[in-house]
Structure formats: C-alpha cells, structure tokens
C-alpha cells in the first residue's frame, strides 16, 4: 500500500519504444498491478509452451531449428519471445518508476546478471538457430549438408560453446553483484547447512504469486464479460421506446 501511495504522488511514467503508443498506466495501483502481472505471465506461459513443445516433439511435428510454417518450433519461439519481452519491459518500467527507492539496492547489475542468463541466452539461441537454418554457419562444420540433423547439430555446437564461455563470465558478474555482506547479521542465530538447503526448496512464495496471478486474470476476464453484458443490456433497453416504458409502468400500477 505504501508503494502504491508513493507512486501516486510521482510524475507520470510514460511508455517507452516500441510500446509508446499504449495508454499510460496510471501511477499507483494500476502501474504496480500491471507491472507485476506483466512479469508473472512469463512464469505461466513458459511452462505451457514447454509442455506443448514436448507433445509436438513426441508426435514428430516440433521441428527444432526449423523455421517452416508446418512445424511448431517457430510458433513456440514467437510466443516465448513475446512473453519474455513483456516481462522484461514491465521490469524496466517498474524500475523507472521506482529508481530512487531502488538505488540503494543497486539493481542494475543484478538485473543484467539474471536476465543475461535467463533471457539473453534464449534470444542468442534463437539467432543462432535462425543463422544455422539459412546455412550461414556451414563453415563451422565441413560435413554440413543442409539436412535438419546437420542444422540442429551446428546450432547446438555454437550455442553450447558460447554458453560455456558466457557462464564463466556470468559467474564472475554474480560474485560482484550479489554480495553476501548485506545479509550478514551476527545477532541472528546461525542456521545449519541442512536448514538452508530445506529453505531453498520452499516454494510457498511461488505458489502464492501464481494463485494471485490466476485470480487477477480471472477477475479481468469477469470484468470484461460484465462490461460486455452491460453494453448489450444497454443496447436492448435503448430499443424500447420511452412510451413503452410508461405504458408498462402504468399497467403495473
């Protein structure tokens, strides 16, 4: 509630390119609500698209690395890319609105570390798969013959090689950005390694976020449905003339 109140007192944060054409999200509850659920939608969409991809692979219609309309791969890539873009956009928009409050936490380095591992590596894989499909990487493997297996093998080789290097750099960046020092408190009772390991597997916060997200989506759908019914009722009532209303009331009286 304090966050919403503080945001309501701030100047309006406008949308950035390429979504600058969207109506601005009102500072306060609306901005927090849409940013939060704009981020959480990825945690729902990605498992769903993964399950769909698995089913398509079982039935032989997934076509990994193929950009053809007859396979599921390009459609899953498009959906995942759009979902990831929206999640990152909402994170950036939320940061712009709360830049001063977040400054002591130094969030830029943390943001880049996490998103480079989760999102940027995915975008990189898409670009590599696209380049391999159009045979721009054939020089890597002299035995490449343009077959689906050859294209997939080349893209996997390049991606795995780059990941090995990038994860080493990401580990160094994590060490610098996520220092343990702010969490050291000699007044708090020391926890054992077992307690820390068990706490790592506590997903109650994830369950609570997903429950709230599905509740918010359901509420939005109900509101839109109610608005649609209200507009239809208004159209129907406008078809009845005032004299008809008067006659009906007179009869009832």
PyMOL commands that set and color helices and strands:
alter all, ss='L'
color gray80, all
select helices_A, chain A and resi 2-8+29-58+73-97+99-105+107-133+138-140+148-177+181-183+193-200+204-238+242-252
alter helices_A, ss='H'
color red, helices_A
deselect
rebuild
show_as cartoon
